[in-house]
Amino acid sequence: MKPSQSFLTFLLLVFCSIGINAANTSTAATAFHYRLTASGFSSPIFGQTDTLPKKTDDSKTVKALKKVAQDAIPKVAVPKIKPPKVNTNLFKKIADAFKFRKNAQAKEKKRVLDIFESLGTNDSIAASAENIRILIDELSIRENQHFDSLIAIINDIKSKKTEPALIPPASTKEDLIVPEASESKAVTDKDIEDLTNKLLPLITEKANETKNTKDKRATLALLRKIRNGKPQIQYATDTIKNIVKRYILSVKNRAEVYGIHNFNRNNQYEDYKFNFLNTLVYNTLFVNGKTGNIKDLNGWDSAKIITDARNVGCKVVFTARIQQAASVDAFLTSFKAQKTFAESALFLLKSRNANGVNIQMDGLTAVNKNGFTQFIKFLSEVLKNQDTSYKVLVTLPGHEISTGYDLKALAAFTDRFLVNFSVIDPVAFGPMTPLKGTNNSIETTIGRYLNQEVSPDKLIVSVSYIGTKWAVTPGKKGGRFIQPLTYSEIRSRYGWPVYYDDASASAVMDSLNKQQAVVRTVFYDDAVSLEKKYDYIIDNSLGGVCINALGYDRGYADLWDALSYKFATVDTVYLKDSILSKTLATNLTLLEKASRYLTLFSYVLNNPCEVCFENIPDTAYAIKINQYLQELKVDSLIIAENKTLPLKDKYHSKFEYVNSLLTSGLGYLTLFILILTLIAGGIYLYKIKTESDEWAWKKNGEIILIGFCILLVISTFTYLFTNDAIPIFGATPSKGSDTAPVRFSKDLATAMTTASAADSANVIISDTNANYCTIDPNDECINMPFPTLMIIIGIGMVIGILITRYLIMPLLRRNDIP
């Protein structure tokens, strides 16, 4: 029985006893009550008196009366009642109160609590009305509507005021009921709901951001591994087609990525990542509008950056710019100037093995529209007549509505349009490259150009790595432009809190004065805001993005990561398939091994321009060759051999290894035949000298000697033919550019682990360096099989013998006749 039930039962019994003995005890009770009131006490049974009598000085009497009172009231053990637990944590209170009672979704409640706890905020601050009011007020400010700002607010509350612990006071013997702990101020459900409406989206956004961050890190790690390492051939077994699919992983961009390089940074490009880019735009070569001549090459003729970009496969174009409106008018009305420029541009492209020209003309008006279209048409024809791969690009304004471009007509002669959003308007307070929300935003401008029937894949959006700093007057709209700042300068100089303007998708910093009013504002793009713009480009299938300008983020890698994460993707490049052997012979005899090696040697001799066993057109013959390679365990032999060889001598392919065996074997065979020929020749000369015509083996000796000589000639020519070190006879063609040795053991392990268990023993390990197996298309190797060559040599020898026998010898004999 519970303590409370025992107590009630006891009271019931007491009252029953009182009722039964009421007649006997009424007089005593009345006298007892009188004595208590006379002594200054209240009766627990009859209630308190309205007036208090004077105190008595007789302390002994008071003590006696107290003792009588205590003896009259039975002592009851009062149980200690534990105070109910009060949920003082704000976030748990939110999870308890926000709509869960209504829909009774336990899983949803658990999800929200998991979000709070995973972010380490579950024990942050107490759920007092004061704290809730502070949070509601702070989160009503736009700048604070981000998770980082929320954490800063919570930390500020904790540092200024620590909520007292709600611990109930210690109980005393006289306490009959322990009071319930309470908060200093009442918190209503409405307060909780108001705060939750502001706070929960931030928490959820942060949780999603945390997950996305993990995914992003994993993606970037994979991209770096593929970009920085040599292509590794991977294997996948296709048991239906009975082949092993061979492929390598490479990185390509979802859309084109251009990067503008300013010529004044020709010695400051060590942090450029050329393999992230498709095209490098060399900026700028200024043009004299009246003559069409290039005013200054600005390092184009000697800049090492052009060579470095080309070496990693990055294309290069240069920007040709005319600035003044008068120069533009003069240029577009002078065919001579246009011809001079076109010839100069063609020469500059050829001199640096570049890929195209970007034309930028400032202040183009409707008067110049037709002239500009005709110039672009003429330039395109001049360049593409020389090389169809040359590109013509045109820079379009992003912050103004220009009538100087007939985009529908230009699209026929222009490969790409660079929409330039990197021009600062000193009177337009706000970000330089807003995504939306203004008439000059990316969304509005691109929509305007698309309405002129331009294909989306021809539009390249130029985003800026430059921010703008403005002076702001408290209480007034707008601001006064102070200066442009590169991303590096913003990151290194300013530590102001960052918030994001959702409308323009831009990062914003505010500097506050002592009165907490904004006095300076910086608008710029960071990794977060740029990723939103990149998403717009990709989602709308635009041609790509142009970074203006490279190097403005020097010292920080987050913008490169954002670019790579959004545009780069892993591409699977399939190579020629390998064949799966059905059955493999084991425990080969010496004769069987010799037969298989002779078959491989025969293929090498009949295909002198090959470098790998990958291009066999006859499927049956390919299966046979690959089966013999497996049965002879050529892969294992290569692995063992490469361990003992220096780096420059390691084998790159099975073909090279087999050819090496053939060459060395022919060398030993030729030496052996030479020794036999010398011995046979020595014996023949000795016998002729000592026995002359009486030697019975004279004729047979001549036949044997002639046979050894023929074998020596054949083996010698064969050795010279297979030896790559001898350029006169060696027929091996030029390999691909990547001739670095391959770690065959790693490729073997990869192949065996990726193949199915049933086929793992039968997997053919194909030549593992795909670039090595690629023959230089400019190589002039004559693919003449060795037997054909020997037949030609034999026919030549026979013709020579016949000419000597029937033409030269008769003439000599005729001259000998007297």
KEDRENVEX-320519 format. One line per field, with one value per residue (C-alpha): residue number from 0; y negated, x negated, z. Coordinates in steps of 0.1 Angstrom, whole numbers, plus 5000, padded with zeros to 4 digits. Example, Ala and Ser with C-alpha at 12.3 -4.5 7.8 and 13.67 -1.06 7.14 Angstrom:
KEDRENVEX-320519
pos	[0/1]
yy	[5045/5011]
xx	[4877/4863]
zz	[5078/5071]
***
This chain:
KEDRENVEX-320519
pos	[0/1/2/3/4/5/6/7/8/9/10/11/12/13/14/15/16/17/18/19/20/21/22/23/24/25/26/27/28/29/30/31/32/33/34/35/36/37/38/39/40/41/42/43/44/45/46/47/48/49/50/51/52/53/54/55/56/57/58/59/60/61/62/63/64/65/66/67/68/69/70/71/72/73/74/75/76/77/78/79/80/81/82/83/84/85/86/87/88/89/90/91/92/93/94/95/96/97/98/99/100/101/102/103/104/105/106/107/108/109/110/111/112/113/114/115/116/117/118/119/120/121/122/123/124/125/126/127/128/129/130/131/132/133/134/135/136/137/138/139/140/141/142/143/144/145/146/147/148/149/150/151/152/153/154/155/156/157/158/159/160/161/162/163/164/165/166/167/168/169/170/171/172/173/174/175/176/177/178/179/180/181/182/183/184/185/186/187/188/189/190/191/192/193/194/195/196/197/198/199/200/201/202/203/204/205/206/207/208/209/210/211/212/213/214/215/216/217/218/219/220/221/222/223/224/225/226/227/228/229/230/231/232/233/234/235/236/237/238/239/240/241/242/243/244/245/246/247/248/249/250/251/252/253/254/255/256/257/258/259/260/261/262/263/264/265/266/267/268/269/270/271/272/273/274/275/276/277/278/279/280/281/282/283/284/285/286/287/288/289/290/291/292/293/294/295/296/297/298/299/300/301/302/303/304/305/306/307/308/309/310/311/312/313/314/315/316/317/318/319/320/321/322/323/324/325/326/327/328/329/330/331/332/333/334/335/336/337/338/339/340/341/342/343/344/345/346/347/348/349/350/351/352/353/354/355/356/357/358/359/360/361/362/363/364/365/366/367/368/369/370/371/372/373/374/375/376/377/378/379/380/381/382/383/384/385/386/387/388/389/390/391/392/393/394/395/396/397/398/399/400/401/402/403/404/405/406/407/408/409/410/411/412/413/414/415/416/417/418/419/420/421/422/423/424/425/426/427/428/429/430/431/432/433/434/435/436/437/438/439/440/441/442/443/444/445/446/447/448/449/450/451/452/453/454/455/456/457/458/459/460/461/462/463/464/465/466/467/468/469/470/471/472/473/474/475/476/477/478/479/480/481/482/483/484/485/486/487/488/489/490/491/492/493/494/495/496/497/498/499/500/501/502/503/504/505/506/507/508/509/510/511/512/513/514/515/516/517/518/519/520/521/522/523/524/525/526/527/528/529/530/531/532/533/534/535/536/537/538/539/540/541/542/543/544/545/546/547/548/549/550/551/552/553/554/555/556/557/558/559/560/561/562/563/564/565/566/567/568/569/570/571/572/573/574/575/576/577/578/579/580/581/582/583/584/585/586/587/588/589/590/591/592/593/594/595/596/597/598/599/600/601/602/603/604/605/606/607/608/609/610/611/612/613/614/615/616/617/618/619/620/621/622/623/624/625/626/627/628/629/630/631/632/633/634/635/636/637/638/639/640/641/642/643/644/645/646/647/648/649/650/651/652/653/654/655/656/657/658/659/660/661/662/663/664/665/666/667/668/669/670/671/672/673/674/675/676/677/678/679/680/681/682/683/684/685/686/687/688/689/690/691/692/693/694/695/696/697/698/699/700/701/702/703/704/705/706/707/708/709/710/711/712/713/714/715/716/717/718/719/720/721/722/723/724/725/726/727/728/729/730/731/732/733/734/735/736/737/738/739/740/741/742/743/744/745/746/747/748/749/750/751/752/753/754/755/756/757/758/759/760/761/762/763/764/765/766/767/768/769/770/771/772/773/774/775/776/777/778/779/780/781/782/783/784/785/786/787/788/789/790/791/792/793/794/795/796/797/798/799/800/801/802/803/804/805/806/807/808/809/810/811/812/813/814/815/816/817]
yy	[5000/4966/4941/4917/4945/4956/4920/4916/4950/4938/4906/4925/4947/4917/4900/4932/4934/4898/4904/4934/4917/4883/4883/4893/4870/4838/4822/4831/4819/4785/4781/4791/4765/4738/4746/4744/4711/4697/4706/4690/4721/4730/4761/4784/4797/4767/4741/4709/4681/4647/4629/4638/4636/4620/4640/4657/4653/4688/4707/4739/4737/4731/4761/4783/4772/4780/4814/4820/4809/4832/4861/4855/4856/4890/4889/4899/4906/4883/4899/4880/4872/4868/4837/4845/4841/4809/4809/4778/4784/4760/4783/4813/4791/4781/4817/4825/4796/4790/4807/4842/4844/4836/4862/4886/4894/4909/4915/4878/4868/4891/4877/4842/4852/4871/4839/4819/4845/4852/4815/4814/4788/4809/4795/4759/4737/4740/4735/4702/4676/4651/4673/4682/4645/4637/4665/4655/4618/4627/4652/4627/4608/4620/4620/4646/4671/4696/4724/4708/4676/4698/4714/4680/4666/4697/4693/4656/4664/4689/4666/4637/4656/4691/4705/4716/4752/4760/4780/4783/4771/4796/4812/4808/4829/4804/4805/4823/4815/4808/4779/4787/4770/4743/4721/4684/4675/4694/4709/4713/4736/4706/4695/4729/4731/4696/4705/4739/4723/4703/4728/4762/4752/4741/4774/4795/4775/4780/4818/4821/4799/4822/4852/4833/4823/4860/4869/4839/4849/4885/4872/4848/4875/4898/4870/4861/4897/4901/4868/4871/4908/4926/4943/4978/5004/5019/5052/5064/5099/5104/5141/5138/5126/5145/5114/5093/5057/5035/4998/4969/4941/4905/4871/4850/4819/4819/4786/4766/4747/4716/4697/4662/4655/4619/4614/4594/4626/4645/4653/4661/4691/4719/4726/4729/4764/4767/4802/4786/4764/4771/4738/4711/4676/4654/4618/4593/4583/4548/4539/4506/4501/4479/4503/4537/4542/4557/4529/4551/4589/4587/4618/4640/4648/4660/4668/4702/4706/4713/4742/4755/4754/4772/4799/4811/4810/4776/4756/4719/4689/4652/4622/4595/4563/4529/4505/4471/4466/4445/4473/4499/4478/4473/4510/4523/4499/4508/4541/4535/4533/4564/4583/4571/4583/4617/4623/4613/4636/4665/4660/4657/4689/4709/4695/4709/4739/4722/4730/4698/4661/4644/4610/4583/4549/4523/4500/4518/4501/4509/4489/4515/4546/4556/4546/4567/4598/4595/4592/4623/4642/4631/4640/4674/4682/4671/4692/4723/4724/4729/4753/4763/4768/4731/4715/4681/4667/4635/4617/4604/4579/4593/4561/4541/4545/4541/4538/4542/4580/4599/4632/4652/4643/4645/4680/4694/4682/4682/4713/4698/4666/4656/4636/4612/4605/4591/4554/4532/4507/4481/4469/4503/4513/4550/4581/4579/4613/4618/4651/4636/4607/4579/4569/4575/4609/4641/4656/4625/4619/4655/4657/4625/4641/4674/4656/4645/4681/4689/4725/4729/4749/4718/4696/4695/4677/4657/4655/4633/4639/4602/4586/4551/4530/4503/4476/4476/4448/4461/4455/4450/4474/4483/4473/4457/4478/4479/4504/4539/4567/4601/4632/4636/4600/4605/4638/4624/4589/4593/4615/4602/4626/4640/4644/4653/4633/4660/4638/4630/4662/4641/4639/4608/4593/4564/4542/4527/4495/4492/4487/4520/4502/4514/4490/4512/4540/4564/4584/4614/4650/4679/4716/4718/4691/4702/4737/4723/4705/4736/4756/4730/4735/4773/4775/4752/4771/4740/4743/4739/4714/4689/4680/4643/4643/4672/4663/4640/4668/4674/4691/4707/4739/4740/4723/4749/4776/4761/4759/4796/4809/4793/4798/4828/4863/4897/4910/4947/4952/4988/5004/5034/5065/5094/5130/5156/5190/5220/5244/5242/5269/5276/5294/5286/5309/5293/5300/5283/5253/5250/5252/5224/5202/5207/5197/5165/5158/5163/5136/5112/5119/5115/5083/5061/5029/5042/5035/5054/5086/5064/5059/5094/5092/5130/5140/5177/5167/5142/5168/5191/5165/5154/5190/5197/5166/5179/5215/5202/5179/5149/5125/5142/5143/5105/5098/5118/5103/5067/5071/5076/5049/5012/4988/4979/5016/5029/5045/5026/5053/5091/5084/5066/5095/5121/5101/5098/5136/5140/5115/5130/5165/5156/5140/5172/5193/5170/5173/5211/5214/5191/5214/5245/5228/5219/5254/5269/5244/5252/5290/5285/5264/5288/5318/5301/5291/5325/5349/5327/5345/5378/5368/5389/5364/5335/5330/5337/5313/5285/5291/5290/5258/5241/5252/5237/5205/5202/5208/5182/5156/5164/5163/5131/5113/5125/5112/5079/5077/5083/5062/5028/5014/5016/4989/5001/5035/5031/5027/5017/4985/4955/4962/4938/4909/4927/4953/4954/4990/5006/5025/5057/5073/5047/5051/5089/5085/5061/5084/5115/5098/5082/5114/5138/5168/5192/5173/5159/5187/5180/5142/5130/5101/5078/5055/5031/4998/4986/4955/4977/4999/4969/4965/4930/4923/4903/4933/4947/4983/5007/5036/5063/5098/5113/5143/5119/5101/5133/5143/5110/5115/5151/5140/5114/5140/5164/5136/5127/5163/5166/5134/5144/5180/5171/5136/5127/5161/5166/5132/5140/5173/5157/5133/5162/5180/5171]
xx	[5000/4988/4979/5006/5032/5020/5023/5059/5068/5053/5073/5105/5100/5093/5125/5144/5130/5139/5175/5178/5165/5179/5202/5174/5148/5167/5161/5124/5120/5136/5113/5083/5092/5096/5062/5046/5061/5053/5017/5015/5019/5045/5064/5058/5093/5115/5096/5077/5089/5095/5076/5044/5043/5015/4983/4978/4945/4947/4924/4929/4966/4960/4938/4963/4991/4969/4962/4999/5007/4981/4993/5029/5021/5009/4975/4977/4947/4948/4934/4909/4923/4897/4903/4914/4886/4888/4877/4855/4837/4850/4845/4861/4890/4894/4894/4920/4943/4942/4972/4963/4993/5015/5002/4986/4958/4931/4907/4909/4902/4873/4859/4860/4843/4817/4810/4805/4783/4762/4753/4743/4769/4791/4777/4772/4796/4826/4861/4868/4892/4863/4841/4869/4877/4841/4838/4871/4859/4825/4837/4861/4831/4822/4785/4789/4811/4783/4771/4737/4755/4778/4748/4732/4764/4767/4731/4737/4766/4746/4717/4739/4762/4761/4795/4799/4805/4840/4834/4862/4854/4845/4874/4879/4898/4926/4931/4962/4960/4929/4935/4930/4901/4910/4893/4887/4912/4940/4933/4964/4969/4972/4937/4923/4942/4930/4894/4896/4909/4878/4853/4863/4855/4820/4814/4827/4807/4776/4782/4786/4755/4735/4745/4738/4704/4695/4706/4687/4655/4658/4664/4635/4612/4621/4617/4582/4571/4581/4567/4534/4527/4519/4548/4552/4569/4599/4616/4652/4662/4690/4698/4726/4704/4674/4652/4635/4644/4614/4618/4600/4615/4610/4624/4645/4666/4704/4701/4672/4650/4631/4606/4595/4558/4547/4513/4500/4500/4477/4454/4481/4500/4484/4517/4537/4553/4552/4567/4599/4603/4613/4600/4576/4585/4554/4565/4560/4544/4557/4564/4559/4593/4581/4554/4563/4528/4522/4510/4489/4486/4485/4464/4484/4453/4432/4455/4447/4483/4495/4471/4479/4517/4513/4491/4520/4545/4560/4570/4559/4576/4567/4590/4587/4604/4613/4623/4633/4666/4648/4622/4650/4668/4635/4627/4661/4662/4627/4623/4585/4583/4603/4581/4550/4564/4575/4540/4524/4547/4539/4502/4505/4526/4500/4471/4483/4503/4534/4571/4591/4599/4623/4636/4646/4658/4670/4699/4713/4746/4774/4755/4727/4749/4746/4710/4701/4719/4701/4667/4673/4684/4652/4630/4646/4641/4604/4596/4616/4602/4568/4579/4615/4607/4601/4628/4644/4658/4677/4680/4715/4723/4741/4752/4767/4792/4772/4787/4754/4756/4777/4774/4794/4771/4740/4748/4740/4704/4697/4687/4694/4707/4690/4716/4696/4710/4677/4683/4687/4715/4705/4741/4758/4756/4755/4736/4718/4731/4766/4783/4818/4838/4826/4828/4791/4791/4778/4813/4828/4799/4796/4833/4831/4804/4822/4853/4831/4830/4795/4788/4782/4750/4734/4738/4710/4717/4688/4687/4664/4638/4641/4663/4673/4671/4697/4701/4735/4753/4775/4811/4806/4810/4782/4745/4715/4690/4656/4634/4633/4617/4604/4616/4581/4582/4617/4607/4575/4586/4621/4633/4669/4698/4710/4746/4762/4787/4810/4824/4791/4773/4744/4723/4726/4705/4715/4694/4712/4705/4708/4745/4747/4757/4743/4716/4698/4710/4691/4708/4689/4691/4677/4679/4715/4729/4709/4723/4758/4748/4731/4763/4782/4758/4760/4798/4804/4780/4759/4726/4705/4689/4660/4639/4630/4602/4579/4555/4579/4584/4547/4540/4574/4585/4622/4633/4614/4631/4665/4658/4646/4675/4702/4687/4663/4676/4660/4661/4656/4635/4638/4608/4607/4621/4601/4611/4620/4604/4627/4601/4564/4538/4517/4483/4472/4445/4413/4426/4460/4442/4420/4450/4468/4438/4433/4469/4463/4431/4448/4474/4446/4427/4459/4470/4439/4458/4478/4468/4495/4516/4548/4555/4560/4590/4596/4615/4605/4568/4572/4585/4557/4530/4545/4549/4512/4502/4521/4508/4472/4480/4465/4479/4461/4429/4431/4437/4407/4386/4396/4385/4349/4348/4341/4370/4361/4358/4391/4415/4446/4467/4468/4460/4428/4418/4424/4405/4377/4376/4376/4348/4326/4333/4324/4292/4281/4293/4274/4242/4246/4251/4221/4199/4212/4206/4170/4164/4179/4159/4127/4131/4140/4109/4087/4099/4096/4061/4050/4070/4082/4105/4098/4120/4151/4173/4163/4197/4216/4194/4201/4239/4236/4215/4239/4268/4251/4245/4281/4293/4268/4282/4318/4311/4290/4317/4344/4324/4319/4356/4368/4342/4357/4323/4313/4333/4323/4340/4361/4397/4412/4433/4435/4455/4479/4466/4470/4443/4441/4438/4468/4470/4483/4488/4513/4532/4532/4546/4573/4583/4585/4606/4630/4635/4661/4650/4659/4639/4610/4587/4595/4592/4568/4547/4545/4517/4520/4509/4534/4514/4484/4504/4515/4494/4484/4506/4477/4454/4443/4438/4441/4461/4443/4443/4409/4417/4426/4394/4374/4392/4383/4347/4348/4362/4335/4308/4322/4324/4288/4277/4295/4280/4246/4249/4264/4253/4221/4203/4208/4193/4163/4157/4160/4132/4111/4112/4081]
zz	[5000/4991/5019/5009/5011/5046/5058/5046/5062/5095/5094/5087/5117/5139/5129/5135/5170/5176/5165/5187/5218/5211/5242/5265/5252/5244/5278/5278/5243/5252/5282/5261/5234/5261/5275/5241/5232/5266/5260/5225/5203/5177/5178/5148/5152/5159/5139/5147/5170/5155/5182/5200/5238/5257/5261/5294/5311/5325/5303/5322/5316/5279/5277/5296/5273/5242/5256/5262/5226/5211/5232/5222/5185/5174/5156/5120/5099/5069/5038/5017/4983/4955/4934/4899/4872/4854/4818/4819/4786/4759/4729/4746/4756/4720/4708/4735/4728/4691/4675/4688/4711/4681/4657/4682/4658/4681/4653/4643/4679/4680/4647/4660/4693/4673/4653/4685/4702/4671/4670/4706/4716/4738/4771/4760/4778/4801/4788/4806/4792/4792/4771/4747/4742/4735/4709/4692/4690/4677/4652/4638/4624/4589/4596/4624/4604/4602/4624/4632/4644/4665/4683/4688/4704/4727/4738/4744/4766/4786/4791/4803/4826/4839/4847/4884/4889/4899/4931/4956/4992/5018/5036/5074/5098/5100/5061/5052/5014/4994/4969/4932/4916/4892/4867/4874/4847/4830/4795/4774/4745/4723/4732/4724/4691/4680/4688/4671/4639/4637/4651/4637/4600/4610/4629/4601/4575/4596/4599/4561/4557/4579/4558/4526/4540/4546/4510/4496/4514/4501/4465/4466/4480/4451/4425/4439/4439/4402/4392/4410/4403/4371/4354/4369/4347/4364/4356/4357/4346/4321/4323/4297/4270/4284/4286/4312/4308/4310/4320/4335/4356/4346/4356/4332/4338/4335/4317/4304/4330/4318/4339/4331/4337/4338/4321/4351/4371/4347/4376/4402/4390/4410/4427/4395/4390/4352/4353/4368/4337/4301/4288/4300/4288/4286/4294/4277/4243/4235/4198/4180/4165/4136/4124/4137/4152/4186/4208/4232/4234/4272/4275/4251/4231/4261/4290/4305/4318/4282/4279/4313/4306/4273/4288/4310/4282/4290/4259/4257/4241/4243/4248/4222/4234/4221/4248/4235/4216/4189/4183/4181/4154/4135/4136/4125/4095/4083/4065/4063/4101/4105/4080/4098/4131/4117/4102/4135/4155/4133/4137/4175/4177/4156/4175/4209/4196/4211/4204/4198/4203/4227/4213/4237/4226/4251/4245/4214/4203/4178/4152/4153/4153/4117/4115/4145/4131/4098/4116/4137/4105/4087/4117/4120/4083/4084/4115/4106/4070/4087/4114/4120/4157/4163/4185/4183/4216/4222/4256/4263/4290/4320/4338/4310/4282/4251/4216/4199/4196/4171/4191/4167/4138/4159/4171/4136/4138/4176/4195/4230/4246/4278/4298/4319/4354/4367/4360/4391/4391/4418/4423/4425/4462/4465/4452/4419/4407/4421/4411/4411/4425/4403/4366/4363/4380/4364/4361/4345/4320/4309/4304/4283/4261/4258/4245/4216/4204/4217/4225/4263/4258/4241/4272/4297/4330/4343/4381/4400/4427/4435/4462/4469/4500/4508/4534/4550/4568/4597/4589/4552/4523/4500/4505/4490/4471/4487/4468/4452/4472/4460/4478/4493/4507/4522/4539/4553/4563/4577/4605/4605/4608/4575/4566/4532/4512/4499/4471/4454/4467/4479/4511/4531/4559/4581/4604/4634/4653/4691/4688/4669/4637/4603/4590/4564/4542/4520/4493/4478/4468/4488/4484/4497/4474/4444/4447/4443/4411/4399/4405/4384/4355/4357/4363/4333/4310/4303/4285/4317/4340/4337/4367/4368/4377/4386/4415/4433/4458/4463/4496/4499/4484/4492/4459/4439/4459/4453/4416/4415/4436/4414/4379/4381/4377/4374/4339/4330/4298/4285/4268/4246/4263/4274/4267/4293/4285/4289/4301/4309/4305/4336/4340/4305/4290/4276/4240/4248/4263/4232/4210/4228/4228/4191/4185/4205/4187/4154/4163/4172/4139/4118/4135/4138/4143/4173/4209/4228/4224/4223/4186/4173/4150/4148/4179/4177/4173/4202/4225/4216/4222/4255/4266/4259/4278/4308/4306/4303/4334/4316/4342/4370/4350/4343/4380/4390/4363/4371/4407/4396/4369/4372/4367/4331/4320/4335/4311/4302/4285/4278/4242/4251/4274/4248/4222/4247/4251/4214/4208/4235/4223/4188/4200/4217/4187/4163/4184/4186/4148/4142/4163/4145/4111/4121/4133/4101/4080/4098/4094/4057/4050/4069/4050/4016/4025/4037/4015/3986/3962/3978/4008/4007/4026/4004/3988/4020/4039/4013/4018/4056/4054/4031/4054/4084/4065/4055/4090/4103/4078/4087/4125/4122/4102/4126/4156/4139/4130/4166/4184/4192/4199/4162/4143/4108/4112/4143/4133/4167/4164/4187/4218/4236/4257/4290/4292/4329/4343/4357/4389/4375/4409/4419/4386/4391/4426/4413/4385/4407/4434/4409/4389/4401/4421/4393/4367/4388/4377/4340/4340/4313/4326/4296/4289/4318/4305/4280/4270/4263/4241/4220/4189/4178/4148/4132/4133/4099/4109/4080/4092/4071/4086/4089/4067/4039/4044/4043/4011/3995/4006/3993/3960/3957/3965/3939/3913/3921/3918/3884/3871/3882/3868/3834/3827/3845/3845/3807/3800/3822/3805/3770/3780/3791/3757/3736]
***
